[in-house]
Amino acid sequence: MANYHKPESKSIQELRDIANKLRIHSITSTDASKSGHPTSCASIAEIMSVLFFHTMRYKVSAPKDASSDRFVLSKGHAAPILYAAWAEAGLFPVADLQKLRKIDSDLEGHPTPRLNFIDVGTGSLGQGLSVAAGMAYVGKFFDKASYRTYCLLGDGESAEGSVWEALHFASYYKLDNLCVIFDVNRLGQSEPTSLQHDMETYRKRLDAFGFNALVVDGHDVEELTKAFHEASVTKGKPTAIIAKTFKGKNFPNIEDLENWHGKPLGDKSAPTIQHLTGLIKNAGPLQLHPQKPLVEDAPAVSVKNVTLSSPPNYKLGQTVATRESYGVALAKLAESNKHVIALDGDTKNSTFSDKIKKVAPERYVECFIAEQNLVGVAIGAACRDRTIPFVSTFAVFLTRAFDQIRMGAISQTNVNFAGSHCGVSIGEDGPSQMALEDLAMFRSIPGSTVFYPSDAVSCERAIELSANTKGVCFVRTSRPATAVIYANDTVFQAGKAHVVKKSAKDSVLLVGAGVTLHEALKAAETLEKEGVHVRVLDPFTIKPLDQAALIQNALECGGKVVTIEDHYPEGGLGEAMLTALAEQPVKVKVLAVREVPRSGPPNALIEKYGIGANSIVEAVKAISK
């Protein structure tokens, strides 16, 4: 093999010794916490030893250096051995491992970015490879840097469909800077895995996906060093190292036995540690130096203060769908900052994310119809602030990636989501395509910001704001064209509402967003002809809400409020308003879609399901009695 130099026998022995030291740390730390997964750690000890003390290039002093190799532990329950590897490398004292899972320690049961050496939270299985693929994509196509990405998966989680989606993505884009390691230790949580040690089937599957598939003895450090070298020189395809391992390796009377998943060793710890200590030939300080020289070729990146290249340019009354103005804004951001990227799931001509291709076609990432991987790749792309990712698809399809979005929040990610085709207003496509749960989903994400623009001007500004807002951002866009109601120079802020119709005689406050704001304005015109004056408020963001403006306007309108949303009532605009007004002397009527809708013309559906102008007029009259 080209340029492969077999390590000296002394180095080979030290890698074996380190593996057993990592096993001992995994036992003592899980014993100290009285919980954890020492047997799952034991099966990957040699893999971790070779990766961290022979193969990977990183700075102990700066674990997230832009040019360092990336490592994602997808099987996050093996966190104790990951922590042990960094401790042995010198990042923090080995004694700190005994703080595992303590309430005042960042060494949590599964890795999170509270730790300065963790890029993403893992532990919800099947997600790490998508994230790693996103990192590798950025490294190859955007940073064009030398760093490599390694992802370690368990064999059990490889049954997840999201893993198969990620394998396809990595192969399609020929991510030869990505190395995936499968820890095939045969045993799942409650019983053996479906394939157990059928290594040939694993190899055939990964070969069929287009990987350089290598089957190795996962406890043989010589085989591992050679396999990682082959991965580093393989071009045009990613590498999968399929490691045959044993759960609880080197644990006497525990190795390869069932019913030891997720259990500290307890009274078996002492004899096991004694056995492991006897396998270590050099118990002294490490001779191998964990820090390998980096190629400092990752470019400097700035993801701050992103602005539209030009302000919104619309005429009042002009009809434009907010999904289209999303595409316009995305292209403007891409013009002003070269790190803005777009990812879509084969809906770019409907979400209008394809507009970025006119500015920078290389910054559009087609993820095809694989929404879980779409979100995971975006989370990976956002790591270490290398890109500003915008993910778009029909909002309803993001619900299947809810777990990835939830884990994104745990990972402290800055990913922006644009969900189009919301509510019954999409029309004839019917309920399978209508997002009626998306506001509830994104509102439930901790630290999220939920934008719901009602015209093209506010939509462009929502996209600009989301690019500069920390955490998960969601922008809900609509399919129908709606009238521009804001001047191009209107200032928008997250958490600041806008009153779009007001008089001194207002007796009811109407609160709508998106298409329902326009229905509220229509209803206001009808009511005004009958001598009834109502105020109309656009919240702009559903999270955070402008509680002060809501309370003030509600009280000025006699404490009578009608909310209107193209969404199910659970978790949507109405419930958000009820929470904000809970301690106020007000009466609130919530108009929402209250049953599974059907196909039909948009305007007919809006009226049929009680969120149109006629229904609003009736609600105002009812609440005014």
Beta strands, then each sheet from edge to edge (+ up, - down):
strand 1: 70-73
strand 2: 149-154
strand 3: 178-184
strand 4: 212-217
strand 5: 239-244
strand 6: 319-321
strand 7: 340-344
strand 8: 364-366
strand 9: 388-394
strand 10: 416-420
strand 11: 449-451
strand 12: 473-476
strand 13: 481-483
strand 14: 498-501
strand 15: 508-512
strand 16: 534-538
strand 17: 541-543
strand 18: 560-564
strand 19: 587-591
sheet 1: 1+ 2+ 3+ 5+ 4+
sheet 2: 6+ 13-
sheet 3: 8+ 7+ 9+ 10+ 12+ 11+ 17-
sheet 4: 14+ 16- 15- 18- 19-
end
